[in-house]
Amino acid sequence: MRTGFRAFALVLGLATTVPAAWENNQCVKCHEAEALPITLGHTFADWSASTHAHGGVGCEKCHGGDASTTDVHARQLREKATGATCFPCHEAMATSLPTPRELSARCAVCHAKPVEAQAAIAVLVMAKRRVYRARVAMEAAKTADPSWHASALGRFHQLERDYHAIQVQWHVFAMKETIQASRDIIKLAEALTDEADVMTRRARKP
């Protein structure tokens, strides 16, 4: 009975304390004092009570960064145009795709007014929808006018490549470039969709 109680006390102790080995880890020291919202996917308490903390796996193992400096995120943003890793936006194992509103809430944890990031992803999502719509219109026109479809296919593939490039721009925080490039793709995709619709309507006429 006493042995069982000791084992339980040991487990409870492990779940509520952070080992002394983490005293010099700046990620741990900062996040231990910060009460971050659940929108980031997990809390410092979750980590400190986990086998990761007691097995020597700190924040930087998954999130990146330098745990020995007191200015990890901000310095990376200034010097390399990179900072937060996939997890803050997509959660564990990149399982979620945040809406513009969710993204704004997550950015606001560290940034006062993440309006530009929210606007950029909103336009990026619209560009994705327009490219998809163009794909559907192209498929409809393929049967209606195979020669036009063949000649327009190259333009569509270029749209897909451009969209992929914009995703990369967003992920390195090039927000202004993302917004402008997304708007360009929207215009080109809409023009291609209109052409495909015209070809489909022509084929339907008696």
QUIRAQUI-V919729 format. One record per residue. D_CENTER is the distance of its C-alpha to the mean C-alpha in whole Angstrom. Layout:
D_CENTER
D_CENTER
//
This chain:
50
50
48
45
45
44
42
40
40
39
36
35
36
33
31
31
32
30
32
34
32
29
31
30
26
25
21
24
26
23
21
25
26
23
22
18
18
17
13
12
13
16
19
21
24
22
22
25
27
25
27
24
25
29
28
27
23
22
18
18
19
15
13
15
17
21
23
26
25
25
22
19
16
18
20
17
16
20
21
18
15
13
12
10
8
6
8
8
4
5
9
11
11
8
10
8
7
7
10
11
13
11
8
12
13
11
11
15
15
16
16
19
18
14
16
15
11
12
14
12
10
13
15
12
12
16
16
15
17
20
20
20
23
25
24
26
29
29
30
33
34
34
37
39
39
38
39
37
34
35
35
32
29
29
27
25
24
23
21
19
19
18
15
14
15
13
10
11
12
9
7
11
11
14
13
17
17
14
16
19
18
17
20
22
20
21
25
25
24
26
29
28
28
31
33
32
34
37
38
37
39
42
42
43
46
49
//
